[in-house]
Structures are given as structure tokens and as C-alpha cells.
């Protein structure tokens, strides 16, 4: 599988590292262009490459991991791609809902509206990067990754992929209800790092 990242900070690099260990290809991107990621790509090793945001967004699975203030600019102008699976690892700081003329939505619902044809999975936003980058398999169990989404097929792909990384994915339900559980500033599962015993 080819995995793209929009954003190549600590979360993006941590997820990319796990994907590479599991045998996937990774295309990293950021707002400064592919050349700025040469050192990151070299450190990540074989299977990693740098590209434009458009190239990363064309991957089979796309991780959005940018600061909340940069979300809209980061995805502006992406061509429509029906069925695109986007893992939203962003965190909305402040009120837990986005209020617009069109109504009230969670941050991830707003992200989905910004990316034409997307199927958004809320995940990796509730974890510190150090927990994502570390080996997810422990003697006591596997590191839990909470996720939420509205599309069952997208959720299946996400679940199988991160299970292949070694994590224990836990489905929290729909994007609105489940996503709010992991959102910072009030989500009861935000920053909660658990192991699933198996």
C-alpha cells in the first residue's frame, strides 16, 4: 500500500515509520515542498520519498497531520478523488464544534467537507507521537489506537492497516460521536494511552 502524509512533523514521521516497518511505501509532504524533506526521507530509509501535497494526497491512504490553523490551507485546491481515505490526526483547540453558516460540525466533519470525495477516519490525534513511534507490541499487550468514521469500508481498511503496524485499533463509532471522544479540550479519551491484552 502507498501511504501519503500531508504534514511531516512528529506525528507524520511516527506514522510513516510504522508504515515503512510494515512494508508499505510512504510519500511525505509539507507546505515547504519536497526539497525540505530530504533529511527526513533519508532518516526514514528505503520506501520513503518526498512529494508535493497533491502527490501525497493521491496515495491509497492519506494522513492529515498539520496544526489546526493550517488545515484549510493545507488541503485547499486538492483535486476531487472519490473514495479517498483520509486519516485526520488534527486537533481542534478551543470549542469542540465548528460553527458555520451551514450549521454545527465537529472538526473532523469540517475536515471532510474541505476535501472533495473524502472518507475521513479520525485517528492518531489522541496519542503522543512518542507512543506512535515506539514498538506498539509489548509483553503486556498492544498499543491501542482509537478511531472513528462514517464509512464502513474506509474503517475496515484503516483497521487492517494499523493492525498490520502492530497496533490494537478500537472503533469508537461514527465520526461525530466517536471523534468527539478523542478531541482535545474535553474528549475523555484524549491523551489516554492503553494496552489491549490479547
N, C-alpha and C positions, 0 to 999 in steps of 0.2 A: 504494500500500500504506500501511496505517496501522501505525506502529511505536510501541510504548509502552515507557517506561523505568520500572523500579522502582529508584529511586535517580537523583539528578540531580547527582552530583558531577562530577569531571573526566572520568571515563570515560563516564558517561552523556551529558554535554554534547558530548563529542567525537564519539561515535557519532551522536547526534542531529543535529549539524551536518552530518555527511557524508550522512545520510539526507535532510535537507532540500535539500542541494545536488543530490541525485539526483532530487528531485521528489516525495518521499514526505511524508506528514503524520506529525507526531510528537506524542505525548501524554506529557509528563513527569510523574512523581510522586515524592513522597518521604514521609517519616514525619511531616513538619510540616504537610502539607496544601497544596492548590493555591495559596493566597494567598501563601505564602512563595516561590513560584517566579515571581512576576510579573516581576521584573527579568531573570531568566534567559530567560524566554519572549520578552520584549521584545528582548533582545540577539540571540537566535537568529533572530528575524524571522518573516515570513509562513510559515504552515504549522505553526508550533509552538504548542502550547497546554499548559496545566497541568490535571491532573485528579487524582482520587483513585487510590490504588493499584489498586482494583478496575477503574476505567476504563482505566488503562494496561494492566492485565493482560488486558483484553478485546480488545486490538489483534491484528492479523494476526501480528505478530512482537513478542515481548516480551524486552527486555533487562533482566537482573537484575544490577545493578551497585551493590552495597552492601557495607559491611565484613562480613567473615566473621561477626563476633559478632552482626550484625543480621539475618542471613539468615532464621532461623526466624521471628522476629517480623515481618519484612517481608512474608512470604508467608502468615502464619497467617490462616486464615479465608477465603482465596480460594475462590470457588465452583468446583466442578469444571467443566472445559471440556475435553472430549475432543479431542485433537489439537493443543492449544495448543503452539506452538513457543516455547521459552524459551532465549535465549542466556545462558548462565551465564558472567558475567565476574568472578565472585568468586574469591578466592584463600584457600585454607585454609592458615593459618600454623600450623606445627607438623607433626606426623606426616602423611604423605601419604594415610592412610586414616582413615575414621571407623569406630570400633569401637562396635557397639551390640549389644543382645540378639539382634537378628535377623541378626547376622553382621558382616562387614567390607566396607566400601564406600568408594569414592573420594568426594571431596567432591561432585562433580557427580552421582554416583549418589544421594547423600543428598539433594541439592537436588531431584532429580527425584521422590524419594519424598515430599517435602514439598508438591509442587504437583500436585493431583489431575488426572489425564488429560494430563499434560505430556509433551512430547518435547523433551529437553534437548540443546542443542548447546553444547559447551564452546568458547568463543572470546573474544578480546579481553582475556583475563586476563593473557596473557604479554607484552603490549605496554604501553609507557609512553603515557600519554594524549597527550603531545605528538606522538607518531608517528601516533596515530589521527586527531588533529585536523588534521594537516598534509595537504597535497595528496598523495594516495597514488601519483600518477603522476609519475615522474621521467624525465629523459633516459636514465638508466641502466636503468630498468625500473619495475615496480610494487611497492608495498609488500606484503609477504607477510602474510597473516593465517592462522595455524594454527587448525584446528578439528577437533573430534571429536564423534561422536554415534552412536547405535544405529539411528535411524530414517532410512532412505534418502530418503524424500520430504522430511522436515524438512531433511536435509542439502542436498538439491537446492535448496530454497527459500532457505536461507541462502547457499549458494554463488552463486546467481544474483543475490541481493540485494546482497551485498557486492562482487561483481564489478561491479555497476552503480554502486557507490560509486567504483570505480576501483582497488580492492584486487586482489591476486592470492591467492585462497584456496587453501590446501593442506590436503587431507583427511588426517588422521592415523589414521583408522580408528575403532574402537569407543570408546565413552565411557570405559570403564575403562582400556584400554591407551593410547589416544591422549591422553586427558585428563591422564594422569599425566606425559606428556612435557612438558606446558606448566605443570605445577603448580609454584608457588614452593617453595623448600626442597628442591631436588633434581631438579626436572624439567630435563632438558638443554636444552630449547628456551625456557625461561622467560627473558624479557628479551632474547631474541635477535632482532634486527631485521634482516631480509633484504630484498633486492630480487630479484624474478624478472625476468630478462631475456626479452624477447619480440620 
